[in-house]
Amino acid sequence: MSDHTADPSNIKPISIEGVERALSKAERYRLLNEPREAESICRDVLAVDPDNAQALKALMLSITDQFGLPGGRRPEEAISLIHKLDSEYEQQYYLGVIAERRAKTRLRKGASGPEVYVLLREAMEHYENAERLSSAGNDDAILRFNTCARVIHRDDRLCPHDDDAHIRHHFIDEDVPLR
């Protein structure tokens, strides 16, 4: 007799009444640095409430939490969810988050400075787009932009390829104030 408990077709659905509590658990698992558990919960929520924006965002973040882990997730998985977000602001903001987390993962793994720089600049461009679309008082995109700028400022290896050196001085010169 074989054990089929690990068979994905044996996944049990949660109740719609349990969605809020499940999302709270997913956030807790993310904070405990257990992204696979958070991802699983988000998928359970989306199975019964496919349009749940909170679950979708938590799923994307759980996927990005796994970048660089053994058997972790790939950026394409998070990017494939972007079109499900309701607003262009959120799409731009979360594209920035994905690029920023890719950059930081690549930096930890010893990638070249120019490679990481390009990903950070990509994140910053998405954050600038999100900033233009944000509502009054929502400075989330500015905060993320500034974090990326500070990462670049602190690490001399993070610069464009030599043929793009003029870009470094334009975007991250010490005299250019952070947003």
N, C-alpha and C positions, 0 to 999 in steps of 0.2 A: 504494500500500500504506500503510495507516494504522498508526500505532504504538499498540499497546494496552497498553504496559508500565505506564501509569498507571491502568489499569482496575482497580478494587478487586477484581474477580473473579480477578485475577492474583496476589493476595497469596499468598505461600508460607507454609505452616505451619512453625513451629519444632518441634524434637523435644521430647518431654517431658523428656528428659535435659538439655536446654539451658535449662530454666526457671530454675534457680537462678542460672546465669551471666547470663541475660537480665535477671533482676530486679536483679542487681548493676549491670549497665549502666544500667538505668533510673534507679536511685538516683544513679549518677554523672552522668547527663545532667541530672537535676534540680539537682544541686549545681553543675553548669556553666551553669545558667540556660538550659537548652535543653529546655523542657517539652514541646514538640511531639514531639521524639524520644523522650522518656520515655513520653509518652502512647502513641505507636505501639508501643513495646516492650511496655508493659502490655497493650495490646489483643492483641498476638501471644501473650503468655502466657495470657491469659484465653481465647483461642480454643482452646488445647489443654488448659488446666486451669481450667475455668470457676469453680471454687470456691476458687481461690487467694486467700486473704485478703490476703496481702502485695501481690499485684498489684492487687487491688481498691483498697486504700488508696493505693498509689502512683499509680494512675490518677486517683483523686479529687484527690489533691494536685497532680498534673500538670495537671489541668483547672483547679484554682484558681490555679495558677501563671500561667495564661494570661488571667486576668481582666484586662480593660483593655488587652490587646495588640490591635493591628490583626488582625482575623480571629480573635481569641481566642475562648475558650469562654464559655458562659453558665452562671450559677449553677445553673440548672435541670438541666444535664447532670450536675453533681456531686451534686446533691440526689437525682436519680433513682437513684443507686447506693446510697444509704443503706440501703434495705431489704435489701440483700444482705449487710450486715454481720451477724456472728453475735450480737453482744451489744448489749443496750440501752445499756450504757456506751459502746461504740464508736459507736453511732448518735448519741448525744448529743454525744460528744466531737467527732466529725467534722462534725456540724451546726454546732457552735460554730466550728470551723475555717473552714467555708464562710462563715458570717456575718462572722467577723473579717476574712477576706481580702476579702470584698465591701466591708466598711467601709473598709479601708485603700486599696483601689482607688478607691473613691468619693472618699476624702479627697485622694488624689493628683490626681484629675481635677477637683477644685474643688467638690465637692458641698457643699450647705449643712451647717452644723454639726449642726442637729437631725437631718437625714437620716442622717449618719454616726453620731451618738450612738445613734439607735434601733438601728442594725445592731450597734454594739458592745454595747449592752445585751442584744440578742438573743443574741449570742455568749456573753456572761457568764452568761445564764440557762441556756444549754445546758451550759456548763462547770460551773455549780453542780449541775445534774442529773447530769452525769457524775461529779462529785466524790462525790456521795452513793452512786453505784453502783460506785465504784472499789475495787480491792483495797488492802489495807494496803501502804503504801510507794509506791503509785502516785500521785504528786503532779502528773502531767501537766496535768490539768484546772485545778489551782490555779495552776500556772505560767502557763497561757494566760489565765486569769481576771485574774491580776495584770498581765499585759501590757496587756490591754484597759483595765483601771482606770488604769494609768499613762498610756496614750495619752490618755484622757479628762482626767486631771489636768493634763497638759502643755499642752493646747490649750483656751483659753477659748471658742473657737467651738463646741466640742463640748458642747452642752447641749440639754436637751429644749426643745420648743416652750414659749413663755411660759406657756401654760396648764398645762404639766406641770413648771414650775420646781421645785416642791416635791420632785419625784423626784430631781433633781440633788443636792440637799442630803442626801437620805436615803441615796442610793447612793454618792456620791463626795465627800462632805464631807471636807475635809482631816483632820478629827478621827476619821473612820472608818478603822480600820486595814485594810490589805490583808489578804487571806486568806493 
